[in-house]
Amino acid sequence: MINFDGKCFSSFKAVPEESLSCLTFLPIHTHHLIAFGGKISLLESHYFSIMASLRRFRVEIPMHFTLDFFQEQTDLLNNFNKSTPDIQQLSLKFYRKKPPTQEEAVSPICFLMQGNESTWENKTLDLTLYKDHYVFASAYSNLFQTNASLRQLGEVFAYENGFGAALLLNDHKRLVESTHGAVFLIQPDGIQTPALSEGTANTVIRNAFIEFLKKESEIQQFETEIAVFSIQQAEEVFLISSAYGFLHIGQFRKKKFGKEKSVSLRLQFLDYLKNQL
């Protein structure tokens, strides 16, 4: 079941051929959201993040892309499916309707929305390090779409070698993020995560968790530079993304991690997200 530019279809086969031609282009922006009972959590933050990303990619943003528009599209999709999951992961992809030309450099866009039932279960993965390619430590890397292909390569590398996810490094050989979301390390003095200046994707869920720590937790958080050896000094490691949820890390190299504190944080953060409807 998909919502293609405001119309729902049971499959891609049902989408008119002239509309499907948009999918021959790479998506200019991919955005993941979480909905509880059909209601998008952190809707305002997601909206402004989407608008900022689309503006940076120099496209014509439709006037009907209002604050409530994406909630309305979620309702449309769930009504078409005749079901509303308790926790739902929504994927939004934006495409150019036609390639930019000298006569029309700023092209119109369309979107594709897909929804999947999700759980924030107590899932534990083992990590590896992907070093074939590096993320550039620049503001352009803060856009999620910039390093999407690199994350996919790292994900395949992890799966081929029997791991659940892989860590990505920047061109300074420091930790940036993972193939499955933002990385957080629980250290004796607080929780560390790579700063945006390291090239980390500036996602809504990452920012929401940092805001949650500031408001709801007594644990201090630090956005900083993180060397690879610091990972093995951590007490616990976990990953957060709207696409994969909250993932605990069991082992990286020879270091095995606990998850007592991060399990508590996962449950608290899930309640926090439910309160942001």
Phi and psi restraints in degrees (value plus and minus 20) as a CYANA .aco file:
   2 ILE   PHI    -156.4  -116.4
   2 ILE   PSI     134.8   174.8
   3 ASN   PHI    -132.6   -92.6
   3 ASN   PSI      87.9   127.9
   4 PHE   PHI    -127.4   -87.4
   4 PHE   PSI      83.9   123.9
   5 ASP   PHI      35.8    75.8
   5 ASP   PSI      19.2    59.2
   6 GLY   PHI      75.7   115.7
   6 GLY   PSI     -20.0    20.0
   7 LYS   PHI    -144.4  -104.4
   7 LYS   PSI     115.7   155.7
   8 CYS   PHI    -114.2   -74.2
   8 CYS   PSI     123.0   163.0
   9 PHE   PHI    -157.5  -117.5
   9 PHE   PSI     131.2   171.2
  10 SER   PHI     -94.8   -54.8
  10 SER   PSI     -45.0    -5.0
  11 SER   PHI    -181.4  -141.4
  11 SER   PSI     150.5   190.5
  12 PHE   PHI     -85.0   -45.0
  12 PHE   PSI     -46.1    -6.1
  13 LYS   PHI     -82.7   -42.7
  13 LYS   PSI     -46.9    -6.9
  14 ALA   PHI    -104.1   -64.1
  14 ALA   PSI     -31.5     8.5
  15 VAL   PHI     -95.2   -55.2
  15 VAL   PSI     113.0   153.0
  16 PRO   PHI     -74.4   -34.4
  16 PRO   PSI     121.9   161.9
  17 GLU   PHI     -79.3   -39.3
  17 GLU   PSI     -57.5   -17.5
  18 GLU   PHI     -86.3   -46.3
  18 GLU   PSI     -47.3    -7.3
  19 SER   PHI     -98.7   -58.7
  19 SER   PSI     -57.1   -17.1
  20 LEU   PHI     -82.5   -42.5
  20 LEU   PSI     -42.5    -2.5
  21 SER   PHI     -80.1   -40.1
  21 SER   PSI     -44.0    -4.0
  22 CYS   PHI     -82.6   -42.6
  22 CYS   PSI     -50.6   -10.6
  23 LEU   PHI     -95.8   -55.8
  23 LEU   PSI     -24.8    15.2
  24 THR   PHI     -94.1   -54.1
  24 THR   PSI     -35.4     4.6
  25 PHE   PHI    -111.5   -71.5
  25 PHE   PSI     135.8   175.8
  26 LEU   PHI     -89.6   -49.6
  26 LEU   PSI     125.8   165.8
  27 PRO   PHI     -83.5   -43.5
  27 PRO   PSI     118.5   158.5
  28 ILE   PHI    -102.1   -62.1
  28 ILE   PSI     -43.5    -3.5
  29 HIS   PHI    -175.5  -135.5
  29 HIS   PSI     116.2   156.2
  30 THR   PHI    -139.0   -99.0
  30 THR   PSI     113.6   153.6
  31 HIS   PHI    -156.1  -116.1
  31 HIS   PSI     114.5   154.5
  32 HIS   PHI    -132.7   -92.7
  32 HIS   PSI     119.0   159.0
  33 LEU   PHI    -150.9  -110.9
  33 LEU   PSI     141.5   181.5
  34 ILE   PHI    -141.5  -101.5
  34 ILE   PSI     113.3   153.3
  35 ALA   PHI    -142.9  -102.9
  35 ALA   PSI     122.2   162.2
  36 PHE   PHI    -136.4   -96.4
  36 PHE   PSI      97.6   137.6
  37 GLY   PHI      40.3    80.3
  37 GLY   PSI      10.0    50.0
  38 GLY   PHI      68.6   108.6
  38 GLY   PSI     -26.5    13.5
  39 LYS   PHI    -122.1   -82.1
  39 LYS   PSI     106.3   146.3
  40 ILE   PHI     -92.1   -52.1
  40 ILE   PSI     107.5   147.5
  41 SER   PHI     -99.3   -59.3
  41 SER   PSI     123.7   163.7
  42 LEU   PHI      37.8    77.8
  42 LEU   PSI      19.9    59.9
  43 LEU   PHI     -76.8   -36.8
  43 LEU   PSI     -65.3   -25.3
  44 GLU   PHI     -83.2   -43.2
  44 GLU   PSI     -62.6   -22.6
  45 SER   PHI     -83.5   -43.5
  45 SER   PSI     -61.3   -21.3
  46 HIS   PHI     -83.5   -43.5
  46 HIS   PSI     -62.8   -22.8
  47 TYR   PHI     -79.6   -39.6
  47 TYR   PSI     -69.7   -29.7
  48 PHE   PHI     -88.0   -48.0
  48 PHE   PSI     -52.7   -12.7
  49 SER   PHI     -86.2   -46.2
  49 SER   PSI     -63.4   -23.4
  50 ILE   PHI     -82.5   -42.5
  50 ILE   PSI     -67.8   -27.8
  51 MET   PHI     -82.0   -42.0
  51 MET   PSI     -60.9   -20.9
  52 ALA   PHI     -84.0   -44.0
  52 ALA   PSI     -61.7   -21.7
  53 SER   PHI     -86.9   -46.9
  53 SER   PSI     -63.2   -23.2
  54 LEU   PHI     -83.8   -43.8
  54 LEU   PSI     -57.9   -17.9
  55 ARG   PHI     -83.8   -43.8
  55 ARG   PSI     -58.3   -18.3
  56 ARG   PHI     -90.1   -50.1
  56 ARG   PSI     -43.5    -3.5
  57 PHE   PHI    -111.5   -71.5
  57 PHE   PSI     -12.0    28.0
  58 ARG   PHI      36.2    76.2
  58 ARG   PSI      42.1    82.1
  59 VAL   PHI    -147.7  -107.7
  59 VAL   PSI     145.7   185.7
  60 GLU   PHI    -104.4   -64.4
  60 GLU   PSI      91.7   131.7
  61 ILE   PHI    -109.0   -69.0
  61 ILE   PSI     101.2   141.2
  62 PRO   PHI     -80.7   -40.7
  62 PRO   PSI     124.2   164.2
  63 MET   PHI     -85.7   -45.7
  63 MET   PSI     -44.9    -4.9
  64 HIS   PHI    -100.7   -60.7
  64 HIS   PSI     -18.5    21.5
  65 PHE   PHI     -97.9   -57.9
  65 PHE   PSI      56.1    96.1
  66 THR   PHI    -116.2   -76.2
  66 THR   PSI     158.4   198.4
  67 LEU   PHI     -78.3   -38.3
  67 LEU   PSI     -58.5   -18.5
  68 ASP   PHI    -109.8   -69.8
  68 ASP   PSI     -26.0    14.0
  69 PHE   PHI     -80.1   -40.1
  69 PHE   PSI     -66.1   -26.1
  70 PHE   PHI     -92.8   -52.8
  70 PHE   PSI     -47.7    -7.7
  71 GLN   PHI     -87.0   -47.0
  71 GLN   PSI     -61.1   -21.1
  72 GLU   PHI     -82.5   -42.5
  72 GLU   PSI     -58.4   -18.4
  73 GLN   PHI     -89.1   -49.1
  73 GLN   PSI     -53.8   -13.8
  74 THR   PHI     -85.7   -45.7
  74 THR   PSI     -64.1   -24.1
  75 ASP   PHI     -81.1   -41.1
  75 ASP   PSI     -62.0   -22.0
  76 LEU   PHI     -80.9   -40.9
  76 LEU   PSI     -64.1   -24.1
  77 LEU   PHI     -86.7   -46.7
  77 LEU   PSI     -63.1   -23.1
  78 ASN   PHI     -88.2   -48.2
  78 ASN   PSI     -56.4   -16.4
  79 ASN   PHI     -85.5   -45.5
  79 ASN   PSI     -56.9   -16.9
  80 PHE   PHI     -88.0   -48.0
  80 PHE   PSI     -58.5   -18.5
  81 ASN   PHI     -93.8   -53.8
  81 ASN   PSI     -39.1     0.9
  82 LYS   PHI      40.5    80.5
  82 LYS   PSI      13.2    53.2
  83 SER   PHI    -177.8  -137.8
  83 SER   PSI     128.4   168.4
  84 THR   PHI    -152.1  -112.1
  84 THR   PSI      83.8   123.8
  85 PRO   PHI     -83.1   -43.1
  85 PRO   PSI     132.8   172.8
  86 ASP   PHI     -81.9   -41.9
  86 ASP   PSI     -66.7   -26.7
  87 ILE   PHI    -145.7  -105.7
  87 ILE   PSI     105.7   145.7
  88 GLN   PHI    -148.0  -108.0
  88 GLN   PSI     111.8   151.8
  89 GLN   PHI    -119.0   -79.0
  89 GLN   PSI     101.9   141.9
  90 LEU   PHI    -129.2   -89.2
  90 LEU   PSI     114.3   154.3
  91 SER   PHI    -132.6   -92.6
  91 SER   PSI     105.6   145.6
  92 LEU   PHI    -136.5   -96.5
  92 LEU   PSI     103.4   143.4
  93 LYS   PHI    -142.9  -102.9
  93 LYS   PSI     114.2   154.2
  94 PHE   PHI    -130.4   -90.4
  94 PHE   PSI     114.9   154.9
  95 TYR   PHI    -146.9  -106.9
  95 TYR   PSI     130.5   170.5
  96 ARG   PHI     -93.2   -53.2
  96 ARG   PSI     118.9   158.9
  97 LYS   PHI     -95.1   -55.1
  97 LYS   PSI     -44.1    -4.1
  98 LYS   PHI    -176.8  -136.8
  98 LYS   PSI     135.7   175.7
  99 PRO   PHI     -88.2   -48.2
  99 PRO   PSI     129.8   169.8
 100 PRO   PHI     -86.3   -46.3
 100 PRO   PSI     123.8   163.8
 101 THR   PHI    -148.3  -108.3
 101 THR   PSI     152.4   192.4
 102 GLN   PHI     -85.5   -45.5
 102 GLN   PSI     -53.4   -13.4
 103 GLU   PHI     -97.2   -57.2
 103 GLU   PSI     -51.8   -11.8
 104 GLU   PHI    -158.6  -118.6
 104 GLU   PSI      63.0   103.0
 105 ALA   PHI     -92.2   -52.2
 105 ALA   PSI     -58.8   -18.8
 106 VAL   PHI    -112.6   -72.6
 106 VAL   PSI      85.7   125.7
 107 SER   PHI    -115.8   -75.8
 107 SER   PSI     134.1   174.1
 108 PRO   PHI     -91.1   -51.1
 108 PRO   PSI     141.6   181.6
 109 ILE   PHI    -149.4  -109.4
 109 ILE   PSI     145.3   185.3
 110 CYS   PHI    -155.3  -115.3
 110 CYS   PSI     153.3   193.3
 111 PHE   PHI    -156.6  -116.6
 111 PHE   PSI     138.4   178.4
 112 LEU   PHI    -148.2  -108.2
 112 LEU   PSI     103.9   143.9
 113 MET   PHI    -135.5   -95.5
 113 MET   PSI     110.9   150.9
 114 GLN   PHI    -150.3  -110.3
 114 GLN   PSI     124.4   164.4
 115 GLY   PHI    -146.0  -106.0
 115 GLY   PSI     121.9   161.9
 116 ASN   PHI    -155.4  -115.4
 116 ASN   PSI     123.1   163.1
 117 GLU   PHI     -86.6   -46.6
 117 GLU   PSI     120.5   160.5
 118 SER   PHI    -156.3  -116.3
 118 SER   PSI     137.0   177.0
 119 THR   PHI    -154.3  -114.3
 119 THR   PSI     128.5   168.5
 120 TRP   PHI    -120.4   -80.4
 120 TRP   PSI      43.0    83.0
 121 GLU   PHI     -94.0   -54.0
 121 GLU   PSI     149.1   189.1
 122 ASN   PHI    -102.1   -62.1
 122 ASN   PSI      55.5    95.5
 123 LYS   PHI    -123.7   -83.7
 123 LYS   PSI     115.1   155.1
 124 THR   PHI    -141.3  -101.3
 124 THR   PSI     113.9   153.9
 125 LEU   PHI    -142.8  -102.8
 125 LEU   PSI     138.0   178.0
 126 ASP   PHI    -121.4   -81.4
 126 ASP   PSI     126.1   166.1
 127 LEU   PHI    -127.3   -87.3
 127 LEU   PSI     131.6   171.6
 128 THR   PHI    -150.2  -110.2
 128 THR   PSI     156.9   196.9
 129 LEU   PHI    -134.9   -94.9
 129 LEU   PSI     106.5   146.5
 130 TYR   PHI    -118.8   -78.8
 130 TYR   PSI      97.1   137.1
 131 LYS   PHI    -142.7  -102.7
 131 LYS   PSI     -11.4    28.6
 132 ASP   PHI     -88.6   -48.6
 132 ASP   PSI     -54.7   -14.7
 133 HIS   PHI    -160.6  -120.6
 133 HIS   PSI     136.3   176.3
 134 TYR   PHI    -141.8  -101.8
 134 TYR   PSI     132.6   172.6
 135 VAL   PHI    -105.6   -65.6
 135 VAL   PSI     114.1   154.1
 136 PHE   PHI     -96.5   -56.5
 136 PHE   PSI     113.3   153.3
 137 ALA   PHI     -98.7   -58.7
 137 ALA   PSI      60.5   100.5
 138 SER   PHI    -166.9  -126.9
 138 SER   PSI     146.0   186.0
 139 ALA   PHI     -84.9   -44.9
 139 ALA   PSI     -47.6    -7.6
 140 TYR   PHI     -85.1   -45.1
 140 TYR   PSI     -50.4   -10.4
 141 SER   PHI     -91.6   -51.6
 141 SER   PSI     -36.1     3.9
 142 ASN   PHI     -88.2   -48.2
 142 ASN   PSI     -41.0    -1.0
 143 LEU   PHI     -95.3   -55.3
 143 LEU   PSI     109.1   149.1
 144 PHE   PHI     -77.2   -37.2
 144 PHE   PSI     -59.3   -19.3
 145 GLN   PHI     -90.1   -50.1
 145 GLN   PSI     -43.8    -3.8
 146 THR   PHI     -75.6   -35.6
 146 THR   PSI     -66.1   -26.1
 147 ASN   PHI    -131.3   -91.3
 147 ASN   PSI       6.0    46.0
 148 ALA   PHI     -80.4   -40.4
 148 ALA   PSI     -63.3   -23.3
 149 SER   PHI     -86.2   -46.2
 149 SER   PSI     -56.6   -16.6
 150 LEU   PHI     -86.0   -46.0
 150 LEU   PSI     -59.6   -19.6
 151 ARG   PHI     -82.8   -42.8
 151 ARG   PSI     -59.8   -19.8
 152 GLN   PHI     -85.2   -45.2
 152 GLN   PSI     -61.2   -21.2
 153 LEU   PHI     -81.3   -41.3
 153 LEU   PSI     -63.7   -23.7
 154 GLY   PHI     -84.5   -44.5
 154 GLY   PSI     -56.1   -16.1
 155 GLU   PHI     -85.4   -45.4
 155 GLU   PSI     -66.1   -26.1
 156 VAL   PHI     -80.9   -40.9
 156 VAL   PSI     -63.2   -23.2
 157 PHE   PHI     -77.7   -37.7
 157 PHE   PSI     -64.8   -24.8
 158 ALA   PHI     -83.0   -43.0
 158 ALA   PSI     -67.8   -27.8
 159 TYR   PHI     -84.6   -44.6
 159 TYR   PSI     -60.6   -20.6
 160 GLU   PHI     -82.8   -42.8
 160 GLU   PSI     -48.2    -8.2
 161 ASN   PHI    -122.3   -82.3
 161 ASN   PSI      -7.1    32.9
 162 GLY   PHI      62.1   102.1
 162 GLY   PSI       0.6    40.6
 163 PHE   PHI    -129.9   -89.9
 163 PHE   PSI     140.8   180.8
 164 GLY   PHI    -106.0   -66.0
 164 GLY   PSI     -44.0    -4.0
 165 ALA   PHI    -183.3  -143.3
 165 ALA   PSI     146.5   186.5
 166 ALA   PHI    -150.3  -110.3
 166 ALA   PSI     128.1   168.1
 167 LEU   PHI    -109.2   -69.2
 167 LEU   PSI     125.2   165.2
 168 LEU   PHI    -132.3   -92.3
 168 LEU   PSI     122.3   162.3
 169 LEU   PHI    -131.1   -91.1
 169 LEU   PSI     136.9   176.9
 170 ASN   PHI    -114.1   -74.1
 170 ASN   PSI    -197.7  -157.7
 171 ASP   PHI     -91.1   -51.1
 171 ASP   PSI     -22.4    17.6
 172 HIS   PHI    -121.6   -81.6
 172 HIS   PSI     -11.3    28.7
 173 LYS   PHI      45.2    85.2
 173 LYS   PSI       9.3    49.3
 174 ARG   PHI    -130.0   -90.0
 174 ARG   PSI     140.3   180.3
 175 LEU   PHI     -85.7   -45.7
 175 LEU   PSI     115.3   155.3
 176 VAL   PHI    -133.5   -93.5
 176 VAL   PSI     -79.5   -39.5
 177 GLU   PHI    -186.8  -146.8
 177 GLU   PSI    -185.5  -145.5
 178 SER   PHI    -146.7  -106.7
 178 SER   PSI     152.4   192.4
 179 THR   PHI     -88.3   -48.3
 179 THR   PSI     -35.7     4.3
 180 HIS   PHI    -139.1   -99.1
 180 HIS   PSI       4.2    44.2
 181 GLY   PHI     104.8   144.8
 181 GLY   PSI    -195.4  -155.4
 182 ALA   PHI     -86.3   -46.3
 182 ALA   PSI     126.4   166.4
 183 VAL   PHI    -124.2   -84.2
 183 VAL   PSI     114.7   154.7
 184 PHE   PHI    -149.1  -109.1
 184 PHE   PSI     114.3   154.3
 185 LEU   PHI    -134.9   -94.9
 185 LEU   PSI     107.0   147.0
 186 ILE   PHI    -109.9   -69.9
 186 ILE   PSI      90.7   130.7
 187 GLN   PHI    -127.7   -87.7
 187 GLN   PSI     146.8   186.8
 188 PRO   PHI     -76.3   -36.3
 188 PRO   PSI     -51.2   -11.2
 189 ASP   PHI    -117.7   -77.7
 189 ASP   PSI     -17.0    23.0
 190 GLY   PHI     125.9   165.9
 190 GLY   PSI    -186.6  -146.6
 191 ILE   PHI    -125.6   -85.6
 191 ILE   PSI     106.9   146.9
 192 GLN   PHI    -126.0   -86.0
 192 GLN   PSI     126.6   166.6
 193 THR   PHI    -167.8  -127.8
 193 THR   PSI     127.2   167.2
 194 PRO   PHI     -79.9   -39.9
 194 PRO   PSI     118.4   158.4
 195 ALA   PHI     -92.0   -52.0
 195 ALA   PSI     139.5   179.5
 196 LEU   PHI     -81.4   -41.4
 196 LEU   PSI     -50.3   -10.3
 197 SER   PHI     -85.0   -45.0
 197 SER   PSI     -33.6     6.4
 198 GLU   PHI    -102.6   -62.6
 198 GLU   PSI     -28.7    11.3
 199 GLY   PHI      83.9   123.9
 199 GLY   PSI     -10.2    29.8
 200 THR   PHI     -85.6   -45.6
 200 THR   PSI     121.1   161.1
 201 ALA   PHI     -84.5   -44.5
 201 ALA   PSI     109.6   149.6
 202 ASN   PHI    -107.8   -67.8
 202 ASN   PSI      58.4    98.4
 203 THR   PHI    -113.0   -73.0
 203 THR   PSI     136.2   176.2
 204 VAL   PHI     -84.6   -44.6
 204 VAL   PSI     -60.8   -20.8
 205 ILE   PHI     -87.4   -47.4
 205 ILE   PSI     -56.0   -16.0
 206 ARG   PHI     -83.2   -43.2
 206 ARG   PSI     -68.3   -28.3
 207 ASN   PHI     -84.9   -44.9
 207 ASN   PSI     -55.7   -15.7
 208 ALA   PHI     -85.9   -45.9
 208 ALA   PSI     -59.1   -19.1
 209 PHE   PHI     -87.8   -47.8
 209 PHE   PSI     -59.4   -19.4
 210 ILE   PHI     -83.0   -43.0
 210 ILE   PSI     -61.9   -21.9
 211 GLU   PHI     -85.3   -45.3
 211 GLU   PSI     -58.4   -18.4
 212 PHE   PHI     -80.2   -40.2
 212 PHE   PSI     -63.5   -23.5
 213 LEU   PHI     -83.2   -43.2
 213 LEU   PSI     -58.3   -18.3
 214 LYS   PHI     -87.1   -47.1
 214 LYS   PSI     -57.7   -17.7
 215 LYS   PHI    -111.6   -71.6
 215 LYS   PSI     -60.1   -20.1
 216 GLU   PHI    -127.5   -87.5
 216 GLU   PSI     -35.7     4.3
 217 SER   PHI    -138.2   -98.2
 217 SER   PSI     130.2   170.2
 218 GLU   PHI    -106.1   -66.1
 218 GLU   PSI     -25.6    14.4
 219 ILE   PHI     -99.7   -59.7
 219 ILE   PSI     109.9   149.9
 220 GLN   PHI     -94.0   -54.0
 220 GLN   PSI     128.9   168.9
 221 GLN   PHI    -144.2  -104.2
 221 GLN   PSI     126.7   166.7
 222 PHE   PHI    -152.5  -112.5
 222 PHE   PSI     104.7   144.7
 223 GLU   PHI    -115.1   -75.1
 223 GLU   PSI      96.0   136.0
 224 THR   PHI    -173.6  -133.6
 224 THR   PSI    -199.9  -159.9
 225 GLU   PHI    -102.8   -62.8
 225 GLU   PSI     115.4   155.4
 226 ILE   PHI    -149.2  -109.2
 226 ILE   PSI      97.3   137.3
 227 ALA   PHI     -98.0   -58.0
 227 ALA   PSI     137.2   177.2
 228 VAL   PHI     -80.2   -40.2
 228 VAL   PSI     -59.9   -19.9
 229 PHE   PHI     -84.8   -44.8
 229 PHE   PSI     -42.3    -2.3
 230 SER   PHI     -86.6   -46.6
 230 SER   PSI     -45.7    -5.7
 231 ILE   PHI     -82.1   -42.1
 231 ILE   PSI     -62.5   -22.5
 232 GLN   PHI     -94.7   -54.7
 232 GLN   PSI     -30.9     9.1
 233 GLN   PHI    -109.5   -69.5
 233 GLN   PSI     -29.0    11.0
 234 ALA   PHI     -93.4   -53.4
 234 ALA   PSI     132.3   172.3
 235 GLU   PHI     -98.9   -58.9
 235 GLU   PSI     -61.6   -21.6
 236 GLU   PHI    -163.4  -123.4
 236 GLU   PSI     133.1   173.1
 237 VAL   PHI    -155.3  -115.3
 237 VAL   PSI     118.5   158.5
 238 PHE   PHI    -167.4  -127.4
 238 PHE   PSI     139.5   179.5
 239 LEU   PHI    -139.3   -99.3
 239 LEU   PSI     125.2   165.2
 240 ILE   PHI    -154.4  -114.4
 240 ILE   PSI     111.0   151.0
 241 SER   PHI    -176.3  -136.3
 241 SER   PSI     137.3   177.3
 242 SER   PHI     -91.0   -51.0
 242 SER   PSI     -46.9    -6.9
 243 ALA   PHI     -97.3   -57.3
 243 ALA   PSI     -58.6   -18.6
 244 TYR   PHI    -131.3   -91.3
 244 TYR   PSI     -31.7     8.3
 245 GLY   PHI      67.3   107.3
 245 GLY   PSI    -168.4  -128.4
 246 PHE   PHI    -128.7   -88.7
 246 PHE   PSI      93.7   133.7
 247 LEU   PHI    -136.2   -96.2
 247 LEU   PSI     105.9   145.9
 248 HIS   PHI    -104.9   -64.9
 248 HIS   PSI     126.2   166.2
 249 ILE   PHI    -125.0   -85.0
 249 ILE   PSI     106.3   146.3
 250 GLY   PHI    -107.3   -67.3
 250 GLY   PSI     -60.4   -20.4
 251 GLN   PHI    -174.1  -134.1
 251 GLN   PSI     122.3   162.3
 252 PHE   PHI    -154.9  -114.9
 252 PHE   PSI      98.8   138.8
 253 ARG   PHI      36.2    76.2
 253 ARG   PSI    -146.3  -106.3
 254 LYS   PHI    -113.7   -73.7
 254 LYS   PSI     -23.1    16.9
 255 LYS   PHI    -109.4   -69.4
 255 LYS   PSI     105.6   145.6
 256 LYS   PHI    -121.6   -81.6
 256 LYS   PSI     117.7   157.7
 257 PHE   PHI    -130.4   -90.4
 257 PHE   PSI     130.1   170.1
 258 GLY   PHI    -103.1   -63.1
 258 GLY   PSI     159.0   199.0
 259 LYS   PHI    -168.5  -128.5
 259 LYS   PSI      -2.7    37.3
 260 GLU   PHI     -81.3   -41.3
 260 GLU   PSI     -68.7   -28.7
 261 LYS   PHI     -89.7   -49.7
 261 LYS   PSI     -60.5   -20.5
 262 SER   PHI     -91.5   -51.5
 262 SER   PSI     -49.0    -9.0
 263 VAL   PHI     -83.7   -43.7
 263 VAL   PSI     -64.2   -24.2
 264 SER   PHI     -83.0   -43.0
 264 SER   PSI     -61.9   -21.9
 265 LEU   PHI     -84.9   -44.9
 265 LEU   PSI     -58.6   -18.6
 266 ARG   PHI     -80.2   -40.2
 266 ARG   PSI     -65.9   -25.9
 267 LEU   PHI     -87.2   -47.2
 267 LEU   PSI     -61.5   -21.5
 268 GLN   PHI     -85.3   -45.3
 268 GLN   PSI     -61.0   -21.0
 269 PHE   PHI     -89.9   -49.9
 269 PHE   PSI     -55.2   -15.2
 270 LEU   PHI     -81.9   -41.9
 270 LEU   PSI     -63.0   -23.0
 271 ASP   PHI     -83.8   -43.8
 271 ASP   PSI     -58.4   -18.4
 272 TYR   PHI     -81.2   -41.2
 272 TYR   PSI     -64.2   -24.2
 273 LEU   PHI     -84.0   -44.0
 273 LEU   PSI     -59.2   -19.2
 274 LYS   PHI     -84.5   -44.5
 274 LYS   PSI     -48.5    -8.5
 275 ASN   PHI    -102.5   -62.5
 275 ASN   PSI     -22.9    17.1
 276 GLN   PHI    -120.8   -80.8
 276 GLN   PSI       3.8    43.8
